[in-house]
């Protein structure tokens, strides 16, 4: 069925990787775009800032945990000569080069903080179609509003740290911080540091501290069954914390305990932060959650506490207001590729080239997603093992492709990360143009002083 193609004006909130990639894709679709970026630069979370207690969350030593071979976007490779696992500086340069190359900078308004988004009635709109008003405050205090037809929220989810609740935490008298405010190891020399969480940040920071002069590094985490630890790993790995005793001593779930550390660092992730500007009437919990299903209370709590944004159709379109889409709420995936696939589909929906199902059909699919998940609903947006099927579906919906070799290399990097956490970033993924395939090589030092060469060819 042929649909008439239309062009619309789209307001994009956020000038990080998601916003920049979305702007390029929407402009490719013929749409008029304006990007509102709160800071004075594009690049978002990838820009390092030594200041703490800001929106920045980058630590100085960070290198990607995914290789450039799978991160890079089709038609715009990373520069030759980079390591396969580059630094945050390299990734920031990639995003900025991308923005310049595709002239995205021309539509970005820097130092422009979005404070509210609301739907205009037909009488308020300056156009014949229903539209939205985006309220903006610039760095000089000037306030203004911009009318658009559609809204893409691309503000990321690494600015508001989440602190897990630990019984008796009030008894701990040492230093408390979140990985969000970790920058370098310098201030942790000769200190005992207890990190809560062993995700990407917890893993990186604990390894850095253990090898850079901390007196002792303890990592408390929920085991997923792969707890092999090499002899060169200096960390003390412990189960989740049960509680802090009144003395400040920390007690773990297996009954073991340790003296109070000098520093307690939460590496427990982040919360979504759209409540300050997004229309609350289209999202839970202000939008009433159905009270019959067994999962209703859990979903309401997850959205109220900032762990999820719902109800969204395919983790993208606001079901109540499909003129609004949220790019990049998913995690544990290939982010840049995800941004691109989502933006391409959104562009086609906004132009009328493809049509979303009815509201009821979108709700039915959303509720089916809720009912079928085996994870707590605070992890509603964790893509993980669903990535390949989700990306293939988005590719089909947007008329593009998601190549199998990218998925295989993504999974390969994840396997190396789990089995060789100290060395996986030294792997090199190279493309053999003569043979038409990718190859990975990693040298692992052995305890006898020799090394093992791990090679894999991706046909």
RAQUIDA-V975325 format. One record per residue. N is the residue number from 0. SS is DSSP state (helix for helix, strand for strand, loop for the rest). BURIAL is I if it has 9 or more other C-alpha atoms within 8 Angstrom, else O. D_FIRST is the distance of its C-alpha to the first C-alpha in Angstrom with 2 decimals. Layout:
# RAQUIDA-V975325
n={N;N}
ss={SS;SS}
burial={BURIAL;BURIAL}
d_first={D_FIRST;D_FIRST}
This chain:
# RAQUIDA-V975325
n={0;1;2;3;4;5;6;7;8;9;10;11;12;13;14;15;16;17;18;19;20;21;22;23;24;25;26;27;28;29;30;31;32;33;34;35;36;37;38;39;40;41;42;43;44;45;46;47;48;49;50;51;52;53;54;55;56;57;58;59;60;61;62;63;64;65;66;67;68;69;70;71;72;73;74;75;76;77;78;79;80;81;82;83;84;85;86;87;88;89;90;91;92;93;94;95;96;97;98;99;100;101;102;103;104;105;106;107;108;109;110;111;112;113;114;115;116;117;118;119;120;121;122;123;124;125;126;127;128;129;130;131;132;133;134;135;136;137;138;139;140;141;142;143;144;145;146;147;148;149;150;151;152;153;154;155;156;157;158;159;160;161;162;163;164;165;166;167;168;169;170;171;172;173;174;175;176;177;178;179;180;181;182;183;184;185;186;187;188;189;190;191;192;193;194;195;196;197;198;199;200;201;202;203;204;205;206;207;208;209;210;211;212;213;214;215;216;217;218;219;220;221;222;223;224;225;226;227;228;229;230;231;232;233;234;235;236;237;238;239;240;241;242;243;244;245;246;247;248;249;250;251;252;253;254;255;256;257;258;259;260;261;262;263;264;265;266;267;268;269;270;271;272;273;274;275;276;277;278;279;280;281;282;283;284;285;286;287;288;289;290;291;292;293;294;295;296;297;298;299;300;301;302;303;304;305;306;307;308;309;310;311;312;313;314;315;316;317;318;319;320;321;322;323;324;325;326;327;328;329;330;331;332;333;334;335;336;337;338;339;340;341;342;343;344;345;346;347;348;349;350;351;352;353;354;355;356;357;358;359;360;361;362;363;364;365;366;367;368;369;370;371;372;373;374;375;376;377;378;379;380;381;382;383;384;385;386;387;388;389;390;391;392;393;394;395;396;397;398;399;400;401;402;403;404;405;406;407;408;409;410;411;412;413;414;415;416;417;418;419;420;421;422;423;424;425;426;427;428;429;430;431;432;433;434;435;436;437;438;439;440;441;442;443;444;445;446;447;448;449;450;451;452;453;454;455;456;457;458}
ss={loop;loop;loop;loop;loop;loop;loop;loop;strand;strand;strand;strand;strand;loop;loop;loop;helix;helix;helix;helix;helix;helix;helix;helix;helix;helix;helix;helix;loop;loop;loop;strand;strand;strand;strand;strand;loop;loop;loop;loop;loop;loop;loop;helix;helix;helix;loop;loop;loop;loop;loop;loop;loop;loop;loop;loop;loop;loop;loop;loop;loop;loop;strand;loop;loop;loop;loop;helix;helix;helix;helix;loop;strand;loop;loop;strand;loop;loop;loop;loop;loop;loop;loop;loop;loop;loop;strand;helix;helix;helix;helix;helix;helix;helix;helix;helix;helix;helix;helix;helix;helix;loop;loop;helix;helix;helix;helix;strand;strand;loop;loop;strand;strand;strand;strand;strand;strand;strand;strand;loop;loop;loop;loop;loop;loop;loop;loop;loop;loop;loop;loop;strand;strand;strand;strand;strand;strand;strand;loop;loop;loop;loop;strand;strand;strand;strand;strand;strand;loop;strand;strand;strand;strand;loop;loop;loop;loop;loop;loop;strand;strand;loop;loop;loop;loop;loop;loop;loop;helix;helix;helix;loop;loop;loop;strand;strand;strand;strand;helix;helix;helix;loop;loop;loop;loop;helix;helix;helix;loop;loop;loop;strand;strand;strand;strand;strand;loop;loop;loop;helix;helix;helix;helix;helix;helix;helix;helix;helix;helix;helix;loop;loop;loop;loop;loop;strand;strand;strand;strand;strand;loop;loop;loop;loop;loop;loop;loop;loop;loop;loop;loop;loop;loop;loop;loop;strand;strand;strand;loop;loop;strand;strand;strand;strand;loop;loop;loop;loop;loop;strand;strand;strand;loop;loop;loop;loop;strand;strand;loop;loop;loop;loop;strand;strand;strand;strand;loop;loop;loop;strand;strand;loop;loop;loop;loop;loop;loop;loop;loop;helix;helix;helix;loop;loop;loop;loop;loop;loop;loop;loop;loop;loop;loop;loop;loop;helix;helix;helix;helix;helix;helix;helix;helix;helix;loop;loop;loop;loop;loop;loop;loop;strand;strand;loop;loop;loop;strand;strand;loop;loop;loop;loop;loop;strand;strand;strand;loop;loop;loop;loop;strand;loop;loop;loop;helix;helix;helix;helix;helix;helix;helix;helix;helix;helix;helix;helix;helix;helix;helix;helix;helix;loop;loop;loop;loop;loop;loop;loop;helix;helix;helix;helix;helix;helix;helix;helix;helix;helix;helix;helix;helix;helix;loop;loop;loop;loop;helix;helix;helix;loop;loop;strand;loop;helix;helix;helix;helix;helix;helix;helix;helix;helix;helix;helix;helix;helix;helix;helix;loop;loop;loop;loop;loop;helix;helix;helix;helix;helix;helix;helix;helix;helix;helix;helix;helix;helix;helix;helix;helix;loop;loop;loop;loop;helix;helix;helix;loop;strand;strand;strand;strand;strand;loop;loop;loop;loop;strand;strand;strand;strand;strand;strand;strand;strand;strand;loop;loop;loop;loop;loop;strand;strand;strand;strand;strand;strand;strand;strand;loop}
burial={O;O;O;O;O;O;I;I;I;I;I;I;I;I;I;I;I;I;I;I;I;I;I;I;I;I;I;O;I;O;I;I;I;I;I;I;I;I;I;O;I;I;I;I;I;I;I;I;O;O;O;O;O;O;O;I;I;I;I;O;O;I;O;I;I;I;I;I;I;I;I;I;O;O;O;O;O;O;O;O;O;O;O;I;I;I;I;I;I;O;I;I;O;I;I;I;O;I;I;I;O;O;O;I;O;O;I;I;I;I;I;I;I;I;I;I;I;I;O;I;O;I;O;O;I;O;O;O;O;I;I;I;I;I;I;I;I;I;O;O;O;O;O;O;O;O;I;I;I;I;I;I;I;I;I;I;I;I;I;I;I;O;O;O;O;I;O;I;I;O;I;I;O;I;O;O;I;I;I;I;I;I;O;O;I;O;O;I;I;O;I;I;I;I;I;I;I;I;O;O;I;I;I;I;O;I;I;I;I;I;O;O;I;I;I;I;I;I;I;I;I;O;O;O;O;O;O;O;O;O;O;O;O;I;I;O;O;I;I;I;I;I;I;I;I;O;O;I;I;I;I;I;I;O;O;O;O;O;O;I;I;I;I;I;I;I;I;I;O;I;I;I;I;O;O;O;I;I;I;I;O;I;I;I;I;O;I;O;I;O;O;O;O;O;O;I;O;O;I;I;I;I;I;I;O;I;I;I;I;O;I;I;I;O;I;I;I;I;I;O;O;O;I;I;I;I;I;I;I;I;I;O;I;I;I;I;I;I;I;I;I;I;I;I;I;I;I;I;I;I;I;I;I;I;O;O;O;O;O;O;O;I;I;O;I;I;O;O;O;I;O;O;O;O;O;O;I;I;I;I;I;O;I;O;O;O;I;O;O;O;I;I;O;I;I;I;I;I;O;O;O;O;O;O;O;I;I;I;I;I;O;O;I;I;O;I;I;O;O;O;O;O;O;I;O;I;I;I;I;O;O;I;O;O;O;O;I;I;I;I;I;I;I;I;O;O;O;O;O;O;O;O;O;I;O;O;O;I;O}
d_first={0.00;3.80;6.53;10.06;12.43;15.74;19.00;21.25;24.80;25.28;28.66;29.53;32.56;34.56;35.36;35.96;33.98;30.93;30.97;31.63;28.90;26.37;27.50;27.01;23.45;22.47;24.21;22.46;19.19;20.86;22.04;25.58;27.54;30.95;32.59;35.50;37.99;40.98;43.35;44.56;42.56;39.26;39.24;39.61;41.27;42.14;44.80;48.26;50.53;54.05;54.11;53.43;52.16;49.33;45.58;46.38;46.53;47.13;50.37;52.14;52.10;48.46;46.67;43.15;42.81;39.87;40.28;38.78;37.12;34.59;34.72;33.88;30.47;28.90;30.24;33.00;35.70;38.81;41.85;43.80;47.08;45.96;46.78;43.89;44.50;45.08;46.70;45.05;46.35;44.40;41.14;41.72;42.32;39.07;37.08;39.04;38.64;34.87;34.89;37.05;35.22;31.84;33.60;32.65;36.24;35.55;33.43;35.60;38.12;40.90;43.35;40.77;40.79;38.03;39.82;37.22;33.58;32.81;30.12;30.98;30.75;29.19;32.75;33.60;30.66;31.24;27.58;25.47;23.30;24.88;26.52;28.96;32.53;33.94;37.73;39.53;43.18;44.36;47.34;49.69;48.90;46.79;44.13;41.05;37.50;34.25;31.20;27.78;24.25;23.66;26.21;26.52;29.67;31.12;34.77;35.49;37.63;40.96;42.90;44.08;46.21;46.38;49.85;50.07;52.72;55.92;58.66;61.85;60.32;62.62;65.53;64.35;66.26;65.03;62.36;58.79;55.71;52.05;50.70;48.79;52.19;53.42;53.97;56.79;59.31;62.32;63.04;62.98;65.86;68.31;66.32;65.08;61.36;59.33;55.57;53.31;50.16;49.40;45.87;45.24;47.52;50.15;50.33;50.64;53.10;55.30;55.65;56.49;59.09;60.64;61.21;62.21;65.26;64.30;67.11;64.85;61.10;59.95;56.29;55.38;52.02;50.20;50.50;47.48;49.78;49.98;53.21;54.91;57.03;58.77;62.46;61.70;59.60;62.05;60.08;61.06;58.05;58.29;56.21;54.83;57.37;58.80;60.69;63.21;66.74;68.90;70.67;67.41;67.35;63.86;63.36;60.56;58.91;61.03;64.17;65.19;65.98;66.78;68.71;66.72;65.10;65.56;61.84;58.96;55.60;52.36;49.57;47.30;44.10;42.51;40.85;37.66;38.61;36.04;38.05;39.92;36.99;33.82;33.32;35.06;33.41;30.10;31.86;34.30;37.17;37.16;34.00;35.54;34.96;34.59;38.19;37.86;36.67;39.46;37.84;37.61;40.92;40.25;36.89;38.53;41.35;39.13;37.23;40.43;42.33;39.75;38.76;35.10;32.41;30.43;28.17;25.58;22.20;22.50;25.62;23.78;22.20;24.58;23.19;25.06;23.96;20.85;21.70;24.46;24.19;27.15;27.15;29.74;31.08;31.03;34.25;35.65;32.96;32.31;32.03;31.06;28.29;27.08;27.13;25.10;22.35;22.18;22.23;19.46;17.14;18.53;17.94;14.19;14.16;16.53;14.63;11.44;9.56;9.29;10.31;13.47;14.29;16.58;20.12;21.56;19.32;20.28;23.88;23.84;22.85;25.40;28.10;27.43;27.98;31.20;32.44;31.88;33.61;37.18;38.15;39.66;37.04;38.75;37.08;33.63;32.17;33.97;31.46;33.99;33.13;29.52;28.92;27.59;25.00;23.98;23.78;21.84;19.26;19.12;18.92;15.87;14.18;15.35;14.81;18.59;21.39;24.34;27.08;29.23;32.49;32.01;31.82;34.85;36.90;35.99;37.37;40.34;41.28;41.15;43.43;45.88;45.90;46.92;49.52;50.98;50.62;53.50;52.32;48.57;48.00;50.18;47.63;46.17;42.73;42.70;40.40;42.08;40.44;42.45;41.41;37.92;38.35;39.36;42.76;44.38;48.14;50.21;53.99;55.44;59.15;61.16;64.19;66.54;65.72;63.49;59.71;56.87;54.11;50.71;48.31;44.82;42.52;38.75;37.39}
